[in-house]
């Protein structure tokens, strides 16, 4: 069961951060994500790869709530590989002891 949380730990995390729907990743996001991954078949970042297949969708500018027009804006989203998305998240969201970067 490596990489998976037990039932009680999963429930605590969901209670702390909210469901994917509450965070803006409901059924409308699932359809939008599929569109972006069809459009951007290879990584658009290339920070840690040389054009690997896109597996995730990255918001260039983070959205601030369900009503934010950036949430489902195709110009604000891009297909990105897992390695580049992790790299971006660490650099911007304060992973590994880094300070969280302010977004415009």
N, C-alpha and C positions, 0 to 999 in steps of 0.2 A: 504494500500500500504506500509505496514511496511517492511523495509529492502530493498526496491527498490528505485532507483533514478528516478527523473523525467527526461523527455526527454532532456532538456537542460543540466542538471547535468551529465547525462550519456554521452552526446556528448563531454562535456568538459573533462571528465575523459578519454574517448577513445583518444582524441586529445593529452592529457598529457602523457599517458602511451603507446599508440599505440594499434592496434588491436591484438587479440589473435594470428593471423597469423604472424604479424610482430614480436611478442615476442617469436615465436617458438612453438606455440600450434595450428598448422594447421591440415589438414586431416591426415598427416603422424603421428602426435602426437595422434590423436583420436584413430587410429588403434593400435598404440604402447601401449597407456594407457589401452585399452581393454585387450591386451595380459597380461600386468602386473597385472591387477586386476583379471584375470582368474588364473594366476600363484599364486599370493599371496592373497588368499581369506580372510585371517585374518591379522590384523595389525602386521607388522613386527617390529615396534618400541616398543610398550608396555610401553611407558614412562608415559602415563596417562590412560591406560586401561589394561585389562587382556585378550587381544586377540579378541577385537571387530572386526566386519566385516570391511574389507578395502573398503573405498569409494573414496580415493584420491591416487594419485601417488606422491611420494616424490623423488626428486633428492638428493641423499646423498651428492654429491658435486655439487653445482650450475653450470649450463652450461653458457658459455659466447658467445652467438650468435648462429645463425642457423647452422653454419658450425662446431661447436664444437662437437667432437665425443661423449662427455658425454651426449648430449641431448637425444639420443635414445639408450643409452647403458643399456642393461638389468641388468648388474652388478652394475650400478650406480643408479638404480631406485628400489623402493620397494612400495608395497601396504601398505597403512597406514590409520588408522581411522581419522575422522575429529578432534577429541579432541587432538590426538597426533600430527597431522600436525599443528594445531593452536599453540600448545605448542612449537614445534620446530621452527615455524616461529617467534614467540614472542622472543624466546631465541636467535635466530641467526640473525633475521632481524631488531632487535631494537624496538620491540613493547613495549608499556606501559612505555616509558621513558628509556628503556635500550639502551645502546650503541650497534651499529651494530657490530657484530663479524666479523673479517676478516677470509676469507676462504683461505685454502692453494692452 
